[in-house]
Amino acid sequence: MSWINLASWLSSTEAEGPGRRAALWVQGCQFLCPGCCNPSFLRIAPRDLVTAESLVERLSAAKAEHNIEGLTMLGGEPLLQAKGLSELAAGAQGLGLSVMVFTGYTLEELRSDPLPGSERLLDHTDVLVDGRFVAELPEQHRAWAGSSNQRFHYLTDRYESTIEQTDGASQRVEIRFSESGRVEVNGWPADFKAKGNA
């Protein structure tokens, strides 16, 4: 049984990859990129420990309830938890879902010096977006990426590079209000914040 240190979970979003997807953020990242949009997910410490098996069950429920087409893994740094996430990715693909992974590692780094479980995770990844976030290189033209140095790798034929097109629009941002009054934002809120709306 593999455990995943979970920072956050959404069963349905359209701001974290192509189509309607579930999204999972892991806790912990060693890169500490200045300007990271998820600073509370950087600390390497236990947050919400869950099994990969239980997350596959969540995915199955999300597919039935929201008709999602895939799962996106973000962080934090997902590759630090590649062993557990590889089981989740395999389970997701077993449900007919696509898998998209964002990582600060480059694909070359992962292939030359694999982390535990990273090879299996890549085997069950359809789209990998790699490279550390660089605040001085904000992405102006592609969807999903935070900075222009980050690269999309299409590891299967599930998607093509057309998913990167934004039709001239800004990055997508979703805002949710809970019954308790809590406000949650996901997507890439950089433009939103720059306009003074948050």
Summary of the structure (lengths in Angstrom):
residues: 198
radius of gyration: 15.8
end to end distance: 40.7
largest distance: 47.4
contacts: 633
relative contact order: 0.16
helix: 28%
strand: 27%
